[in-house]
Structure formats: C-alpha cells, structure tokens
Amino acid sequence: MKTLTGEMMLSAFKCLDKYLTQPVRIIVGGGGAMTLAHHFPLSTADIDGIPAAGMSVTELDCLIKKVASELSLQVDWLNPYYSTFAHVLPADYGSRLITVAKFSHLTVEALSKEDLLIMKCFAGRQKDVVHARALVRGGAKIAFVRNHIEFLKSRRIPKADQALDFLSETEAFFAEKDE
C-alpha cells in the first residue's frame, strides 16, 4: 500500500482537476489536512475528503478511481470516511477552513487545527493520540475544543463523554511534561 506525502496528495488533486469539467470544492480532514494545511510531517494511506460543492461523492467516485489508476494509488485514495464524524463539527467550521490547493476546477480546503482536534477526540483511536498531541503542540486552542465538546455533551451527542476523556488525557500529557 502506497502512503501519501503532501507532495503526492497535491499531485493527485492536480490529476483529479484535469478530469473535472465544472467547479468542485473538497473539504479535507484527517491526516491530509494535518499535512497540507498544518504542515505536520506525516504520510497517510488515504485522504479523508468530502465534496462540499459541485459534485456528489457518487459522481466523484469514478474520477477518483481514474486518478488511482493513473497514479498507482489505492482506489479509495480520496474517500468520505471522515464524514462519519462531521456531525460533531461546530456549525461555523466553514469560517475556519484553510485553502490548500486551487486548480482550474478544483479547490481543496482543510479543517482548522481545532476542528481536526474535535474530530480526533471523537474518533479516539490509538493513532489519534499522536495526532491530537501534535495539534495541541501546534497551537490548537484547547479551550475552544473543550467548550464545543461540552456543548455537544449537553445536547446528548453520542460519545461526547469519551471525547472529553480523550481531550483530558491529551491535556494531562502536556501537564506531566511541564512538571
């Protein structure tokens, strides 16, 4: 399985752009956003991204597969998996999006550090621990994240308790280092 570096991600998006005939906007989360928008040196097996305008996931799928074939990437190199957690994002997350690439037809935007951290807290996987720490080290505003997750908890959003625990463990890691 080929891992994607930031340079490879941009090449894949550029290749996707040449197949588009109309404007399309994609919002990237996960490792792709961490690499492209926030310059964390990591590689990932895929890019978590959802079309925000111009095409549906279904319409985009055949073009994603064309790019995969052309560049020898896995067929789901760009996938909507992070949409599973998109419901936990603040309503105004769009105001914090960062444009990471703009081509003839394709614009790629990425989630902010805070919005990524919220999603990492809800995902709560082992690899998310390292990513969450990197986001905090990189300046993510923990108070904003905590306030939003507490708001979600008050709205009885499933797994908000676990997300708060995950955030607390992330904070504790830095508190221990300061002692």
Protein Blocks (a to p, Z undefined) as FASTA:
>chain_A
ZZddfklmmmmmmmmmmmpcbdcddddehjllmmmmnopacddfbdcdddfbhpafklmm
mmmmmmmmmnopafklpccklmmmmmmpcfklmmmpccfbdcfklccddddfklmmmmmm
mnopaklmmmmmmmmmnopafklmmmmmmmmmmnopghklmmmmmmmmmmmmmmmmmZZ
